[in-house]
Amino acid sequence: MNVKLISSVILIYMMISCSHMSKDAMSLNNAIKLSDSNSSGTDLLPLIVKRGHLICGVSEGLYGFSYKATDGEWYGLDVDICRGVAVALFGDKDKVTFKSYNAQSRFSALEKGEIDILSRNTTVTLSRDTSMKFDFGPVIFYDGQSFLVRKSSGVLSAEELNGKFICAQKGTSSERGVKEYFDYKKLNLKLKSYVSYNEALQTFLNGECDALTADASGLAAEKSYQKNRKDLHVLSDLISKEPLAPVVRSGNEPLLHIVRWVVNALINAEELGINSKNAKRLSINGDPLTKRFLGTIPGNGKALGLSERWAFNVISSVGNYEELFERNVGSRSRIKLERGLNSLWTQGGVLYAPPMR
């Protein structure tokens, strides 16, 4: 890899398109050097930096996680993770291109190099972590599999779906999960699987299935869009654990490190009381731990080959984890999910990020 050539291209590019972020642009030279020193010949980071933008794989449209709105922009929790990584790399949340995939094509797209990161409500499992040449980042949302039913059906628990038709998307952990659950409970499963999630949803809405199974958050999102949502109910039963996380191809440790610490920064920022509105003030008046986090006291940037202000830029641009959660799936969204497990460990949840020092 010709480091000097790439460094020159990046410096010229950033001076032209984002001159006010010149310090961040120059810091990308360090990212390239760090990447080259650890590269096995397949590392993506130098190519991403040379390209000038991140390519992120998302869903075909799932409110709260990744969906394209009528204004042509992408929104959602998974989308914001990609924007956070773009800010860390380029100082600009818009330096990312989104490509949408269904559940069957998402992994092949990552394997073929069509995308740099897969951030598409993807569950971390042992088989995926060991049999595929991928590495998962930190969990960004703790979910669980459930069922969407009609209130008029009288179904109040998963076991009451015995002998009833259930719709699912083919090739997902939800399809596998419902099979395993019904087998374990010795229940009669009548499963209808579809390649497209929308086809499974429409089959349920048309009355051809008694229930639709998927992650509980996704079901809540779909319910919020339906005209007859008052007649729909997401069961409280969770039949599986569905920890959702971003994914990169194996052999890309420098990129994985950046993804990992961007997610950790979102969580740590909430714990430290740093958000998009007060980050600038706290970078000047905060305690030493806060100043180190925000880059006023140097060290964290050099460790990743990024600008010392990378975490400040990320939080200022996309917010902390609480801000991401509330606007995408929480109180400021149409889903209005409770934080639950996705609360900080200090508030009864399981969100816990390693210290940034």
SULMOSUL-V815586 format. One record per residue. N is the residue number from 0. PSI is psi in whole degrees, 0 to 359 (NA if undefined). NEAR is the number of other C-alpha atoms within 12 Angstrom. D_LAST is the distance of its C-alpha to the last C-alpha in Angstrom with 2 decimals. Layout:
BEGIN
[[N & PSI & NEAR & D_LAST] [N & PSI & NEAR & D_LAST]]
END
This chain:
BEGIN
[[0 & 124 & 21 & 30.43] [1 & 96 & 15 & 31.48] [2 & 319 & 23 & 28.21] [3 & 318 & 17 & 30.10] [4 & 313 & 15 & 32.33] [5 & 319 & 29 & 29.63] [6 & 320 & 28 & 27.61] [7 & 318 & 20 & 30.83] [8 & 315 & 24 & 31.62] [9 & 318 & 37 & 28.27] [10 & 316 & 28 & 28.46] [11 & 315 & 19 & 32.03] [12 & 313 & 24 & 31.33] [13 & 328 & 32 & 28.54] [14 & 324 & 19 & 30.54] [15 & 312 & 14 & 33.47] [16 & 342 & 18 & 31.97] [17 & 62 & 22 & 28.98] [18 & 331 & 19 & 29.38] [19 & 352 & 15 & 27.33] [20 & 31 & 26 & 24.22] [21 & 324 & 24 & 24.97] [22 & 322 & 26 & 21.54] [23 & 321 & 37 & 20.14] [24 & 314 & 41 & 23.10] [25 & 328 & 33 & 22.58] [26 & 340 & 32 & 18.97] [27 & 337 & 43 & 20.53] [28 & 320 & 36 & 22.09] [29 & 324 & 32 & 18.79] [30 & 319 & 43 & 18.45] [31 & 315 & 37 & 21.98] [32 & 317 & 29 & 21.48] [33 & 318 & 28 & 18.45] [34 & 314 & 35 & 20.60] [35 & 323 & 29 & 23.66] [36 & 340 & 20 & 22.12] [37 & 2 & 21 & 21.30] [38 & 142 & 22 & 24.32] [39 & 12 & 16 & 27.21] [40 & 352 & 17 & 29.45] [41 & 5 & 20 & 28.87] [42 & 135 & 30 & 25.49] [43 & 333 & 36 & 25.80] [44 & 313 & 49 & 23.10] [45 & 325 & 40 & 25.35] [46 & 321 & 31 & 28.22] [47 & 314 & 33 & 26.41] [48 & 318 & 43 & 25.35] [49 & 321 & 31 & 28.91] [50 & 324 & 23 & 30.41] [51 & 4 & 32 & 28.56] [52 & 158 & 34 & 27.84] [53 & 148 & 40 & 26.46] [54 & 121 & 34 & 29.04] [55 & 130 & 41 & 28.27] [56 & 129 & 43 & 30.59] [57 & 184 & 47 & 31.41] [58 & 174 & 37 & 34.30] [59 & 353 & 28 & 37.81] [60 & 96 & 32 & 37.31] [61 & 109 & 40 & 35.71] [62 & 137 & 36 & 35.28] [63 & 334 & 42 & 31.87] [64 & 306 & 45 & 30.13] [65 & 116 & 38 & 31.72] [66 & 150 & 32 & 35.02] [67 & 118 & 22 & 36.80] [68 & 175 & 15 & 38.29] [69 & 341 & 8 & 41.59] [70 & 2 & 8 & 39.95] [71 & 357 & 9 & 38.89] [72 & 152 & 17 & 35.13] [73 & 140 & 35 & 32.90] [74 & 162 & 33 & 31.19] [75 & 167 & 38 & 29.34] [76 & 314 & 44 & 26.09] [77 & 322 & 44 & 26.08] [78 & 317 & 45 & 26.99] [79 & 329 & 44 & 24.15] [80 & 316 & 57 & 21.62] [81 & 319 & 50 & 23.35] [82 & 323 & 42 & 23.41] [83 & 319 & 44 & 19.66] [84 & 320 & 50 & 19.26] [85 & 320 & 41 & 21.99] [86 & 317 & 39 & 20.27] [87 & 322 & 51 & 17.08] [88 & 316 & 53 & 19.54] [89 & 353 & 48 & 22.29] [90 & 18 & 43 & 21.42] [91 & 119 & 33 & 24.31] [92 & 347 & 29 & 24.59] [93 & 1 & 30 & 28.13] [94 & 54 & 27 & 27.39] [95 & 139 & 35 & 27.99] [96 & 134 & 27 & 31.25] [97 & 135 & 38 & 31.97] [98 & 133 & 31 & 34.38] [99 & 142 & 32 & 35.80] [100 & 153 & 31 & 36.73] [101 & 179 & 31 & 38.39] [102 & 328 & 35 & 37.17] [103 & 325 & 23 & 39.25] [104 & 350 & 26 & 38.26] [105 & 317 & 33 & 34.50] [106 & 322 & 36 & 33.56] [107 & 326 & 21 & 36.15] [108 & 319 & 29 & 34.91] [109 & 317 & 34 & 31.42] [110 & 321 & 23 & 33.02] [111 & 350 & 16 & 35.34] [112 & 18 & 25 & 32.68] [113 & 336 & 26 & 34.09] [114 & 158 & 34 & 30.63] [115 & 320 & 43 & 27.05] [116 & 139 & 51 & 25.53] [117 & 114 & 47 & 27.47] [118 & 80 & 49 & 26.38] [119 & 70 & 49 & 29.53] [120 & 60 & 46 & 29.37] [121 & 127 & 46 & 29.12] [122 & 135 & 36 & 28.90] [123 & 123 & 32 & 26.80] [124 & 161 & 25 & 29.32] [125 & 314 & 14 & 29.69] [126 & 320 & 13 & 32.51] [127 & 325 & 20 & 30.75] [128 & 333 & 20 & 27.65] [129 & 328 & 13 & 29.85] [130 & 340 & 12 & 33.03] [131 & 152 & 20 & 31.72] [132 & 57 & 20 & 29.83] [133 & 159 & 33 & 27.00] [134 & 131 & 34 & 23.38] [135 & 143 & 36 & 22.23] [136 & 190 & 36 & 19.03] [137 & 153 & 34 & 17.73] [138 & 131 & 38 & 20.57] [139 & 347 & 47 & 21.10] [140 & 125 & 47 & 24.24] [141 & 112 & 32 & 25.81] [142 & 182 & 35 & 29.51] [143 & 153 & 36 & 32.70] [144 & 137 & 37 & 36.10] [145 & 199 & 40 & 39.00] [146 & 140 & 47 & 42.36] [147 & 123 & 44 & 43.86] [148 & 169 & 43 & 47.44] [149 & 136 & 28 & 50.24] [150 & 326 & 20 & 50.85] [151 & 343 & 16 & 54.54] [152 & 339 & 19 & 54.08] [153 & 2 & 17 & 53.40] [154 & 125 & 24 & 50.60] [155 & 350 & 22 & 48.02] [156 & 162 & 22 & 46.29] [157 & 323 & 34 & 45.40] [158 & 338 & 25 & 48.17] [159 & 358 & 24 & 50.74] [160 & 7 & 36 & 50.19] [161 & 121 & 24 & 52.19] [162 & 2 & 18 & 54.71] [163 & 157 & 26 & 53.50] [164 & 131 & 27 & 52.40] [165 & 131 & 39 & 48.66] [166 & 142 & 41 & 47.24] [167 & 162 & 43 & 44.05] [168 & 133 & 33 & 42.48] [169 & 142 & 28 & 43.18] [170 & 13 & 22 & 40.46] [171 & 164 & 33 & 37.81] [172 & 337 & 35 & 36.16] [173 & 320 & 40 & 38.26] [174 & 315 & 35 & 41.45] [175 & 319 & 23 & 40.48] [176 & 318 & 32 & 39.25] [177 & 326 & 43 & 42.53] [178 & 315 & 29 & 44.56] [179 & 321 & 18 & 42.73] [180 & 312 & 27 & 42.93] [181 & 325 & 25 & 46.66] [182 & 316 & 16 & 47.37] [183 & 320 & 14 & 45.65] [184 & 357 & 17 & 47.48] [185 & 46 & 15 & 50.70] [186 & 158 & 20 & 51.19] [187 & 111 & 22 & 53.19] [188 & 125 & 31 & 50.89] [189 & 93 & 24 & 52.47] [190 & 134 & 33 & 49.73] [191 & 113 & 29 & 50.05] [192 & 140 & 31 & 47.34] [193 & 145 & 27 & 46.95] [194 & 318 & 21 & 45.06] [195 & 133 & 25 & 44.21] [196 & 321 & 35 & 42.38] [197 & 326 & 28 & 44.57] [198 & 319 & 22 & 47.64] [199 & 318 & 33 & 46.57] [200 & 311 & 37 & 45.91] [201 & 324 & 22 & 49.26] [202 & 319 & 25 & 51.11] [203 & 313 & 34 & 49.81] [204 & 331 & 28 & 50.64] [205 & 358 & 17 & 54.11] [206 & 9 & 20 & 54.76] [207 & 350 & 21 & 54.91] [208 & 149 & 31 & 52.06] [209 & 340 & 38 & 51.62] [210 & 156 & 46 & 47.82] [211 & 129 & 50 & 44.96] [212 & 138 & 50 & 41.96] [213 & 188 & 47 & 38.41] [214 & 141 & 43 & 34.98] [215 & 321 & 37 & 35.61] [216 & 319 & 44 & 33.58] [217 & 322 & 43 & 35.63] [218 & 320 & 42 & 38.82] [219 & 323 & 40 & 38.01] [220 & 314 & 34 & 37.46] [221 & 320 & 38 & 40.80] [222 & 320 & 32 & 42.56] [223 & 339 & 27 & 41.52] [224 & 347 & 21 & 43.36] [225 & 141 & 20 & 46.64] [226 & 328 & 11 & 49.67] [227 & 30 & 17 & 50.58] [228 & 336 & 22 & 47.08] [229 & 341 & 16 & 48.72] [230 & 3 & 18 & 50.44] [231 & 149 & 31 & 47.28] [232 & 132 & 33 & 44.96] [233 & 121 & 37 & 41.77] [234 & 146 & 33 & 42.23] [235 & 342 & 21 & 39.80] [236 & 131 & 25 & 39.97] [237 & 121 & 27 & 36.98] [238 & 1 & 31 & 38.14] [239 & 168 & 28 & 34.89] [240 & 134 & 25 & 31.13] [241 & 76 & 30 & 29.94] [242 & 121 & 31 & 26.15] [243 & 137 & 33 & 25.82] [244 & 155 & 37 & 23.24] [245 & 158 & 44 & 23.14] [246 & 143 & 46 & 24.32] [247 & 162 & 46 & 24.28] [248 & 145 & 34 & 26.55] [249 & 151 & 30 & 25.56] [250 & 6 & 23 & 24.86] [251 & 53 & 35 & 22.59] [252 & 316 & 31 & 19.17] [253 & 319 & 36 & 17.69] [254 & 318 & 44 & 19.08] [255 & 319 & 32 & 18.04] [256 & 317 & 34 & 14.37] [257 & 316 & 41 & 14.75] [258 & 313 & 44 & 16.76] [259 & 314 & 34 & 14.41] [260 & 341 & 37 & 11.36] [261 & 314 & 47 & 13.93] [262 & 315 & 45 & 15.17] [263 & 323 & 34 & 11.91] [264 & 321 & 49 & 11.37] [265 & 318 & 51 & 14.94] [266 & 315 & 44 & 14.54] [267 & 323 & 34 & 11.44] [268 & 317 & 44 & 13.36] [269 & 317 & 33 & 16.38] [270 & 326 & 27 & 14.84] [271 & 355 & 31 & 13.60] [272 & 23 & 27 & 17.06] [273 & 129 & 35 & 16.29] [274 & 182 & 34 & 19.09] [275 & 337 & 28 & 21.10] [276 & 330 & 20 & 23.28] [277 & 2 & 24 & 21.01] [278 & 318 & 33 & 18.04] [279 & 315 & 25 & 19.87] [280 & 317 & 19 & 20.73] [281 & 336 & 28 & 17.35] [282 & 341 & 31 & 15.87] [283 & 316 & 19 & 18.41] [284 & 1 & 16 & 18.92] [285 & 172 & 22 & 15.82] [286 & 172 & 18 & 13.94] [287 & 320 & 18 & 11.04] [288 & 317 & 26 & 8.45] [289 & 318 & 35 & 10.68] [290 & 324 & 30 & 11.17] [291 & 318 & 31 & 7.70] [292 & 316 & 43 & 7.91] [293 & 358 & 43 & 11.40] [294 & 358 & 34 & 11.02] [295 & 319 & 28 & 13.09] [296 & 119 & 23 & 10.67] [297 & 163 & 25 & 10.08] [298 & 311 & 23 & 7.70] [299 & 326 & 31 & 6.68] [300 & 313 & 36 & 10.46] [301 & 323 & 25 & 11.44] [302 & 330 & 24 & 9.60] [303 & 356 & 37 & 11.87] [304 & 26 & 33 & 14.70] [305 & 175 & 45 & 14.74] [306 & 145 & 37 & 15.22] [307 & 340 & 35 & 12.45] [308 & 17 & 39 & 14.14] [309 & 316 & 45 & 14.12] [310 & 322 & 52 & 12.50] [311 & 314 & 44 & 14.83] [312 & 318 & 41 & 17.63] [313 & 310 & 49 & 17.17] [314 & 321 & 48 & 17.25] [315 & 327 & 33 & 19.99] [316 & 315 & 32 & 22.00] [317 & 346 & 43 & 21.92] [318 & 178 & 39 & 20.41] [319 & 183 & 39 & 18.13] [320 & 319 & 44 & 19.20] [321 & 316 & 36 & 21.79] [322 & 318 & 31 & 23.36] [323 & 313 & 40 & 23.61] [324 & 308 & 39 & 25.16] [325 & 320 & 26 & 27.61] [326 & 337 & 26 & 29.01] [327 & 318 & 38 & 29.43] [328 & 354 & 37 & 30.50] [329 & 219 & 29 & 30.30] [330 & 334 & 18 & 32.27] [331 & 6 & 17 & 32.52] [332 & 173 & 25 & 33.82] [333 & 344 & 21 & 37.22] [334 & 317 & 32 & 35.89] [335 & 49 & 22 & 34.41] [336 & 149 & 29 & 32.57] [337 & 156 & 23 & 31.03] [338 & 316 & 29 & 27.31] [339 & 231 & 21 & 28.19] [340 & 337 & 24 & 25.82] [341 & 19 & 32 & 23.69] [342 & 162 & 27 & 22.76] [343 & 155 & 29 & 19.44] [344 & 336 & 19 & 19.39] [345 & 353 & 17 & 19.91] [346 & 26 & 15 & 23.04] [347 & 0 & 13 & 24.77] [348 & 196 & 17 & 23.33] [349 & 6 & 21 & 21.24] [350 & 120 & 32 & 18.43] [351 & 120 & 28 & 15.16] [352 & 144 & 28 & 11.93] [353 & 152 & 19 & 9.03] [354 & 147 & 19 & 5.91] [355 & 85 & 29 & 3.77] [356 & NA & 24 & 0.00]]
END
